[in-house]
Amino acid sequence: MALLELTDCSLTFGGLKAVSAFSFTLDAGQLVGLIGPNGAGKTTVFNLITGVYRPDRGEIRMQGQSIAGLPTFRINRSGIARTFQGIRLFPNMSVLDNVVVGANQHIARAPVAMLFRTAAFARHNAELHAQCMATLTLLGLAARAHEAAGTLSYGEQRRLEIARALATRPKLLLLDEPAAGMNPQEKVELMEQIRLIREKLQLGILIIEHDMKLIMKMCERITVLDHGETIAVGKPEQIQIDERVIKAYLGEPVAHDS
Amino acid sequence: MELLKRNAVPLLLVAAQWPVGWLLSQTVNSYYLQIIVYIGINAMLAVSLNLINGITGQFSLGHAGFMAVGAYVSAACSLFLVNGWPAALALPAILLAGGLAAALAGLVVGLPTLRLRGDYLAITTLGFGEIIRVVILNTAAVGGARGLGGMPPLSDFASVYACTIVCVLVIWRLVHSPLGKAFTAVREDEIAAAAMGIDTTRYKITAFVLGAFWAGVAGALFAHFIGYIHTNSFTFLKSVEVVVMVVLGGMGSISGAIIAAAVLTVLTEALRFLADYRMIIYSVLLIVMMLTRPGGLLGRHEITQWRFWSSRTAR
């Protein structure tokens, strides 16, 4: 059974077809790329999956369960975590606290223990702290755990977004341009970290990215969107030579008449 | 044993009420004692509003309304229901009645309005506060425009002091627990918080209901300290006063709210000789404050975080 399955999803804003008849599947452990020119509807697909928008038509299933139209937090609890294209951390909270908030749904709700700071409460806290630090270590942020998230560099903030998403213990991770604004060195590190995460946690990953080198190197399969429509699906090497994809990115060849 | 050690500070603080109370009764007259009690009541109001406004980031302007609900329900309770009970039983009963009634009001107001943001939420909560006041003003059973008097003096320095400690303790431990960090996350970025699996509506309502509860308890203490209540004590200006305490102390700082509550309560009394001119000084002070320390006295920090003392950039 597919981990994530979108069937024939459409969404229009007024007269604009943001996404039309989008069908897509992703199996557990797969790493799939979603690319396309600016305004193609990639982030809109993410917003459909995570419940920011509700599809006008079509069905979205996570492990066979329909999730279309559920509130965002429920969709996250069904096992889908995301990062944001425009960074959305909790800037005034510490790096560690950002991850703790990500783990919120896995913290025991015990008001009495919390109020009296019982031994069980302290033990749970220590466990949680260790888990969150481990997640930060995975993304190379452990040394900055007690700094305010807003003071991190751009690349570090992007990595913290991934760490926070991982703390929700997802089965599927949606990465929205994780390498945007990173320098080449940081991009190489990021690729290594994503590979490690995937190996260690057996996650399905869907990634939007404009860096073609990164996409072609990492993804097993790529879906190309243009004007809300799927124009190509296939392995990286097929996508690279697909005529419609080249046309969408570079435009029509100019006809020389004279 | 370990449990005792972890709770030593609050236990010692609560136990301190007897020596402190005795000392005060020996040294200060009843006027100063009254000011100290008001500091406690205002601190409870400021800290509970801080949970809603400062920590969860929802702008409520109706705290006087919740205080009024607590004051009137507890007063009605002590006059008509627990009349004649020994004080040791009647006091917890009226505090709980006032707090729960205000919490219920918080739930009723919060459920429909918390989907609003910023200015809109402020206006609706302001409207709610006024509605409560006008409804009470027109309810003959609780005295209407004559006010309500004759409540037994159930609350005194000791009970206000103990309630303040418990109120601060509950809110402090809640927002500093791993689960409670979600309150701050809702303030920082609601969309991101929801994407991390946090039921943001539930957290906002919890903050609202808990904040209203403690405002209700503060109202109950107030009503049974002075023995007479009138809707004039719970006008829009009272709500603004509490908001000023929260802003002055630093949005999100619990210790800041307590300090600001103490400073403003004392200041209002100290400037009484200037009659109406004191409002000018009051406003000048606020303007200077906002110009020099726009984040409030303690910013987002707590007095326990010592780096506040060394860095001037605490915001």
Interface residues (C-beta under 8 A of the other chain):
Chain A: T50 V52 P71 T72 F73 N76 R77 A81 R82 F84 R88 L89 F90 P91 N92 M93 D97 V100 V101 G102 A103 N104 Q105 I107 R109 M114 L115 F116 R117 T118 A119 F121 A122 H124 N125 L128 R164 A165 A167 T168
Chain B: E2 L3 R6 N7 L169 V170 R173 L174 S177 P178 L179 G180 K181 A182 T184 A185 E188 D189 I191 A192 A193 A194 A195 M196 G197 I198 D199 T200 R300
